[in-house]
Amino acid sequence: MKIKKLLFVTKFDDLCYNSLNSLLNLTKASLEHVVFLNVIEKEKVAMHRGAGYIKEEEVKLKETANIRFIDWAENLFELGLEVGAHINVGTLIPEIIKTIELEAPDLIVIGRSHKGRLEHLYSRSDVTELIRRISIPVLVFKHMNEDSIVPEKLFSRPLLATNWSKSSNQAVEYIKDIKGLIDELNIMHVTDEKNLKSKSTHSVQKIRKQERKKLDDLCDIFEENGIKTRSHVYVGDPEKEIIKAGKEYQASIIILGSSSKTSIIERWMGSITRAIADNSIFPCLLIPSK
Amino acid sequence: MNKKVLVVDDDPDVRTFILTVLEENNFIPIVAHDGVEGLEKIENEKPDLVTLDVLMPRGSGIRLYRKLKTDPSLKHIPVIMLTGIALKSFMRSQKTLSEFQGEKVPAPDFYLEKPVEPDELIDAINKSLG
């Protein structure tokens, strides 16, 4: 579960050095190696009507990316980190997967999807597409669009939203590995409103008590590992409540297990994970169940 | 006898350029596309000299250089760094790694910044090979 090697996927307008810099705290845990990936979309350099393949454009885009990567790499090399870079022409997700096969990273860092609602409906977001096809945690950054400042300590105040799934349990193991970076951890569970529909107050309170007990047991596990932890039960729509908790407890990052819904359900109904990763203002660490 | 030179670089244009220069000057070029393949070729081919890029996929030139210079059977092989990474950053990184690992490595024979002229490269190779 250790994050020794991370793959930083950037288009430069979505993720820049300040995002990378906020991750460098991971060197205090186990980070040793950073790999950059820039994917130049095929459409930018090839198959233009009447022009064919534009080699000069490819050279220009590759060198522009190379100059940025050299600049970033110099800083990381000086910190004693191992650094690698890939600049590929192709389609984003297949190129990410190809690079994963070559480099075997422990964490993927990407910016939020730039697709619109209609494109999401027909082609899914990059984040969803990626999570469906890999079994490595994905960290989604999105600060550039909100013009907000990247938290200097990305992992200082994480919020773990658990639904007690296998992937949520995996997230617990990841958090234990970065315990040295955490000032305070908040953990939460969102209970569906339907569960609270009952004629007796007693049965409703019982559900709350059960959820609270499970959260407190989880708190104990974290506390035993030296992580100061607080637990919270929320009721309602999970997407809204998780974002609300993030704001209330000033989360620096939201950590979620990623769903394993079938593609057709995911495409038409959407998933909580995707919705939070794509729409919330918080960086999100998505942990797969595999 | 012609000398074997291993070129470790991920950029195909740079590899083609160096290969042409080497062949025109009667060297036997061998290529590797990244740091991992570079180490394999060094161990298997035992080149007389290595030109080494720094920022590459699968293992950087910084780590490969350290491996070379700390391996008793390989440390005699001259290395010419050929890269866009500044010498200052290279030296600082080696200093940091030396502190971590408690083992110092010598400076490379030559440190050339890309792009390099053919004469400059051949001159560095000839001087390194003594």
Boltz contact constraints between the chains, C-beta under 6 A:
constraints:
  - contact:
      token1: [A, 70]
      token2: [B, 84]
      max_distance: 6.0
  - contact:
      token1: [A, 70]
      token2: [B, 85]
      max_distance: 6.0
  - contact:
      token1: [A, 73]
      token2: [B, 55]
      max_distance: 6.0
  - contact:
      token1: [A, 74]
      token2: [B, 85]
      max_distance: 6.0
  - contact:
      token1: [A, 74]
      token2: [B, 86]
      max_distance: 6.0
  - contact:
      token1: [A, 74]
      token2: [B, 89]
      max_distance: 6.0
  - contact:
      token1: [A, 77]
      token2: [B, 62]
      max_distance: 6.0
  - contact:
      token1: [A, 77]
      token2: [B, 89]
      max_distance: 6.0
  - contact:
      token1: [A, 77]
      token2: [B, 93]
      max_distance: 6.0
  - contact:
      token1: [A, 78]
      token2: [B, 89]
      max_distance: 6.0
  - contact:
      token1: [A, 78]
      token2: [B, 92]
      max_distance: 6.0
  - contact:
      token1: [A, 78]
      token2: [B, 93]
      max_distance: 6.0
  - contact:
      token1: [A, 80]
      token2: [B, 96]
      max_distance: 6.0
  - contact:
      token1: [A, 80]
      token2: [B, 97]
      max_distance: 6.0
  - contact:
      token1: [A, 80]
      token2: [B, 100]
      max_distance: 6.0
  - contact:
      token1: [A, 82]
      token2: [B, 60]
      max_distance: 6.0
  - contact:
      token1: [A, 82]
      token2: [B, 63]
      max_distance: 6.0
  - contact:
      token1: [A, 83]
      token2: [B, 60]
      max_distance: 6.0
  - contact:
      token1: [A, 84]
      token2: [B, 57]
      max_distance: 6.0
  - contact:
      token1: [A, 85]
      token2: [B, 55]
      max_distance: 6.0
  - contact:
      token1: [A, 86]
      token2: [B, 57]
      max_distance: 6.0
